[in-house]
């Protein structure tokens, strides 16, 4: 880790490497790896979605899209709130399946009626 | 970020380089800043934005995900599921004498807890990895930026690359790649990833660190000529002390060379006259009675108990009579301001933090009677000061006049 692409001084020192990357918490290492990959894809999706929102903004304003300006774009306070709400909604609808109950389905098909869904 | 850095680079370039540490000015000045109602200029100064849109977006996702994972899985859903799980095992929901690791292994049998831990760890790794890639991807550029300020002011920088670092300081704390000493961009990564993701949108403009500085109690005589920020990390709290007390001589010391190097770089960008030094908290090198205030934020849970027992007398030594020690860290026994939960669930989470988030010394810290440690060093401890509107867990100690 102390190595960089140059021979400039880095003021680093030897360190003790942790073993946290080896940990398995689920039923198999493959499940752990899939969860991590799933999370990474979520991050990449959000990065693309956010970029599209910036592009849409410039397009709506009829501006010439300059890549450098897109990179440096800082959302307004209102956009920031709106974008974070959209992000949180994306995370909720994508990952909330993880909060579902873990009981298995057994016995007969349910017969209990519930109220109709609201429009 | 480009516009902010461009503007600030101009002021930094105009600053006169200093040949030594800055000195305190005569009059104590105390500037009030509302951490959560900053002016546009204060926000511009405190903001940290990645240079590329995707870098910022990836960190935005990590921030949102960590927030969601903490809230939805640990909150209403997790409590109900955990309680049902423990009842099914005939185990107590309240305090337990079971060991930390035993609690963790038990809780892993509950699928949503295991998923939560998996996501917690993966989100932490994502946060660090994406920040690391941003800085290592342009290593020469960021090394060059630090080289430009290593020997310029305002303020000063002391690096001691040959200093002996005790083993306890060189772990990959928080699973941060390379830890605080082994990565040249440790300070950048720590600041930017924490600001963007760890504090989950609560520190985008240094609100947490500004609140810490603003909450500090002054000595009874009101004199604040010198302040030391012990274990200053990337220097955010150090800079916040300087903003509050602009006439004071403010120091930040840390074992991590890359941390204080970044702190100095950032202080120059903010045109703040702050002194940073790579030194150990148990051997600060300062004279007796030198400081009016010594503060630490999240230092003591990162050191061993024997080191803490050395650091406390050192703090007492370098404070002047009537000086204040301001401690802000996670819960320990003996601190009624932050009750420590010892349930199976809480112990399982604490073990995750210790073993899987690489907090090697936090369990020893949790079970150290911290107020008593302060008293043994000679401090008069006041556990009733909760004047801090923002932060509730601080402990203040005064060196007898």
Interface residues (C-beta under 8 A of the other chain):
Chain A: X1 X2 X4 X5 X6 X8 X9 X10 X11 X12 X13 X14 X15 X16 X17 X18 X20 X21 X23 X25 X26 X32 X35 X36 X39 X40 X42 X43 X44 X46 X47 X50 X51 X54 X70 X71 X72 X73 X74 X83 X84 X87 X88 X91 X92 X95 X96 X98 X99 X101 X102
Chain B: X1 X2 X3 X49 X51 X52 X53 X54 X57 X58 X60 X61 X62 X64 X65 X67 X68 X72 X73 X77 X81 X108 X111 X112 X114 X115 X116 X117 X118 X119 X121 X122 X123 X125 X126 X130 X136 X139 X140 X143 X144 X147 X159 X161 X165 X167 X170 X171 X172 X175 X177 X178 X179 X181 X182 X183 X184 X186 X201 X257 X258 X261 X278 X356 X357 X358
